[in-house]
Amino acid sequence: MSEILTTQEKEKKESFIPKDIILFKWVSVIDKYNFFEYISIMIDSWVTISESLASVKTKIKNPFFKTKIDEFITYVSSWDSFSKSMKKMPQIFDLSEISIVEAWETIGKLAMSLWKLSEDLKKIHNLKLKIKAALTYPTIIFIVLILAMTVVLTYVIPQISQLFLTSEVELPLATKALMATSDFLINNYMYIIISLILVFFAFLWYKNSDEWKKNIDTILLKLPLIWTVYKNYILSIISSNIWTLIWSWIWVVKTLSLVWRSTNNVVYESLFEEIIVKVSNWAKIVDSMQELDKENIYFPSDFVQMLWVWEKTANLEEISVKINNQYMKEVDYSLGNLTKWIEPIALLIAWVFVLWFAFSIFWAILKLTDTVK
């Protein structure tokens, strides 16, 4: 009897312990476009949605996404449509994706909409990878430079400064500045570390505020080299999403409202909000853009001209593809220019520090030798 009770107690204890603890509740872009692509292929091969979801679940490694696919299967099995099931998971699927699926699902072309979403997500993901790859080398240069400066100031300079402190020679200003910087880092390193940690957490808190988003987006759109890359990246996303949404027979005003959300930039969002108001009052998209951006800062003349051709000819697919391809190339070109400038700047900073160090030490040594003579 006691053995039975002990086993029951164990079972009760185990029931309170979660078997699968999910620490990271997020879904990557790769998981999403693989999900859309695989479901599209399965549905196109006359496999039911429930069976397709069960099959794709076996290929997904993300535990959080797996639990959501189980929920998805439950919704679909309860006779919810694919788009309605997506609406119940706003943390995974955004409004533009839901709208595209909903529009094409009503005319029986769900597989086509999922395939298009997969292709668009792949393009955006590859574009982000290009940007990260282009900025990796300059970032490594800056990190190595900071580490080298820290080592020199905290280990090398204190050893050399002992030689200068024992002498009664008037040291050069550059040497005094170098030694003072070294002393400051050594004597206040705990305060510096604590300050950096506090700044980091303040950054995380401020990052989620609307004011932070507005300030950062404004700064990014004013920095000479970064602005070009960032603007071309946003325009490539805009052109791709406009084509995808209108191709899905979604109303123009709703398309514009979904497009500005996809830019993830406060400045462009405010511009599109005003464009939506004007288009709702029967104004043309191109006329609204030109009125709000008379100097073509945010919407370049070639971008506006291509949209004008689309409005005149209604040849949406060809024009949108051309705009998207052009600005994808512009991003590549802008990234090339950015890396060409960042590398020399990083090397220049390194040379300035090396010259400061060499000049300070050798000038002080020369003064010491003159005194000895």
N, C-alpha and C positions, 0 to 999 in steps of 0.2 A: 504493500500500500504506500509506504514511504517512497519507494522507487517511482511509483506512478506519479506521486505528487511532485517529486523533484523534476521529472521529465516535463510535467505540465508547467511547472514554474519556469523551466528553461525555455519552453516554447513561448510563454508569455513575455519573457525578457527579450527573446530574439525578435518577437513581433514588434517591439518598440524600437528596435535598431533598424534604421533604413538600410536596405541592401545596396541600393545604388545612390550614392551621394553625388549630385551634379553641382560642381563648383562654378563652372563657366556656362552661363545661360545665354549663348549667342550662336548665330549661324553665319558661317563665312560665305562670301560671294561664290567661292568654288563649290561649296555644298549646294547653294541655291541653283546655280546654272546647271550643275550635274543633275539635280533633282528635276528641273524643268525639262531638260533634254531627254532624260531616261523615260519620264512619264509620257512625253510626246511620242517617242518611238514606240512605246508599249501600246498606247491608245491607237496609234496609227496602224498597229498590227492586230487590231481588233481584240485586245486584251481589256477586260473591264477595269474601271478606275480603282476599285478596291484591290483587285489582284495586282495592278501596277504599283499601287502604294505599298502593298505588302512585299513586293519584289524589290522595290527601291530601298526599302528599310534595311534589307540585308546588306546593301552596298554602302550605306551611310555609316561612318564611324563616330560621328558626333552624338554622344548620348542624349543631349538635350533635344537635338533634332529628331532623334529616334522616338522619344516620348511624344513629341508633337505630331509625328507621322501616325502614331497610334491613335491620337486624338482625331487626326484627319480621317483615318479609316472609320472611326466611330461616327463622325459627322456624315460621311458619304454613305455609310451603311444605314443611316437614319433618313436617307433620301434627300439630304442637303446637296445642292449643286456644288461644283468644284469652287466657283468663285465665292459662294456663300460660306463655304468651309474656310477659305482663305481669309475672309473678313473676321472670322473668329480668332485669328492669329495675327493681330497687328504688329506684334513684336518681331515677326518673321517676314511678312509680306507687306509692302507699302501700297499706298493708294493707287499709284499708276499701274502697278502689276495687277492688282485686283480689277481695275477698270478695263484693262486690255482683255483679261481672261473673261470677264463678265460680258463684254461686248461680243466677242467671238464665240462664246459658249451658246449664246442665244440663237446663232445661225448654224450651229453644229460644226464649228471649226475650232474646237478646243485644242487639238493637237498642234495646229498651225500657230496658234497664239503662244503656246508654251515653247515651241521651237524658236519663235521670234524673241521671246523673253530671254531664252538661254543664249542666243547669239548676241543680244545687246549687252547682257551682263558680262559675257566673255570679252567683248570689246572694251568695256569700261575697266574691267579687271586688268587686261593686258596693258591698257594705257597707264593705270596706276603703277603697275610693275615697272614700266619704262621710266616713269618719274622717279621711283624709289631707286632703281638701278643707276640712274644718272646722278643722283645725289649721294650715293653710297661712298664713292671715293673721296669727294670733298669733305664729307662728314668724318671719315676716318682720319684724314689729314688734320682737321681741327682737333679731334680727340687726342691724337698722338702729340700734337703741338702743346696742348694744355698739360698732358701728362709730363712731357719733357720739361716744360717750364716749371712745373711743380717740383720735380725731382731736383732740378738745378737750384731752385730757390731754397729748398728745405734741407738739402744734403750737401751740395757742392759749395754754395756760398758760405755757409757757417764755418766750413773747414778753412776756406781761404781767408775769411774775414779775421780769423785769429791772428794771422800774420800782420794785418794792417792795424789792428787794435793795439798791439804791443809797441808799435812805433809811434813817434810823435809827429809824423808827417801829416800835413793838411791834405786830406784826400779830395780828389775831384768830385764835383757835384754828381756826376753820373754814377760814381762808385758809392757815394753816400745814399743815393736813391735806391740803388740795387740792394745794398745792405739793409736799408730801412724796410724795403718790401719783403726781404727774406725774414727779418725779425718779426714783422707784422704777421706773416703767415705762420711762423713757428709759435709765437706767443698767443695767437688768437684762433688757432685752427679749430678748436672745439666750438667757438662762437660762429665761425664761418660754416662749419658742418650743420650746426643747429639752424642757422639762418637759411641755408640752402634747403633743408628739410621743410622748414616753415613756408618758404617761398613755393616749394613744390606742392604742398597741400593747399596753400592759398590759390595756386594756379588751378589745381583740380576743382576746387570749389567755384572759383570765378569762371572756369571754362564752361560750366553748365548754365551760366546766366546769359540773358539776351544782350546785355551791355557788352560782355566779352566778345560774343559772336559778331556784333556790329563793329566793334573796334578792330578786331583781327581782320575781318573781311575788308574793311576800309584800308587798313595798312597794307594788306597783300595786293590790293588793287592800285597802290601808289608806288610800291617798290619797283624800280625800273626793270630789272631782269626777271624777277619772279612774277611780276604783273603780266608779262607777255605769255609765259607758260600757263599761268592760272587762267587768264582770259580765254586762250585757245582751248584749254581743257573744258571750260564751262560751255563754250560755244559748240564744241563737238558733242557734248551731252545733250544740249538743247536741240540741235539738229536731229540727232538720233531719236530722241523722245518725241519730238513733234511728228516725225514720219511714222513712228510706231503707233502713236495714239490716234492720229487721224486715219491712218491705214486701218485701224480697228473701228472706224466709223463712230468715233467719240466726238461729241459736239466741240466746236472750236474753243469756246469759252472754258469748258471743263478741261480741255487739252492744255490750254495755257495755265490754268490753275495747278494742274499736275506737273507741268514742265518747270514752273518756278520752284516747286518743292524739290525737284530732282537736282537743281543747281546747288542747293545747300549753301547759298551765299546770300547774305542779308541785302546787299546792294542790288543784286539782280532780282531778288524777291520783291523788293519795293518797286522796282521798275515794272515787273510783270503785273503787280497788283494794279498799277495805274493803266497799263496796257489793257488789262481785262475790263476795267471800267469803261475805257473808250470803245473797245470792241463790242461790249454789251450794248453800247449806244450806236451800233451799226458803223463804227469806224473800221477802216482796214488795219490789219496788223502792221504792215510796213509804214503806213502814215503815222500810226501811233508811236512806233519806234523812232521814227525820224523827228517827231515833235518833242519827244521826251529826251532824246539823245542827239541834239542838233550837230554836235561836233564829232559824232561817230566814235566816241570813246569806248563805250560798252558794246555797241553793235556796229562793227566795221562796215564800210560802204559795200564791200563785195558780199558780205553776209546779207545785208539788206537788199541788194540788187537781186540775189538769187531767190530770196523770198518774194520779191516783186514779180519775178518771172513765174514762180509757182502760183501766185494769186491770179496772174493773167492767163496762164495756160492750164492750170489745174493738174500739171504734171508733177505731182507730189513726190512719187517714189524716186524718180531720176534726180530731181533737184536736191532732195534731202540726202540722198546717198552721196552726191557730189559735194555738198556742204560738209557732211561728216568726214568724208575722205580727205578733203582739203585741210580741214582743221586738225585732223589726226596727224597729217604731214607737218602742219604748222607747229604742233606740239613737239614733234621730233626735232624740228629745226630750232625751236626756242630752247629746248633742253640742251642741244648742242652748244648754243651760244652761252647758256647759263653755266655749263661746266667749264667752258673755255675761260670764263671770267673768274669763277670761284677758285679754281686751282691756282692761278697767279696771285690772287688776293691772299689765299692761305699761305703760299710760299713767301709772299712779301712780308706778312706778319711774322713768319718764322725768321726771315732774314733780319728784320728790325730787332727782334729779341736777341738773336745771335750777335749782331753788331753791338747792341747795347752791352751785352755781357762781355764780349771781347774788348771793347773800348774801355769799359769800366775797370776791368782787371789789369789790362796791359798798361794803361795810363797810370794806375796806382803803383804798379811794379816799377815803372820808369821813374816815378817820383822817389820811390824807396832807394833805387840804385843811385840816383843823383845825390840823395842825402848821405849815403854810405861813402860816395866819392869825396 
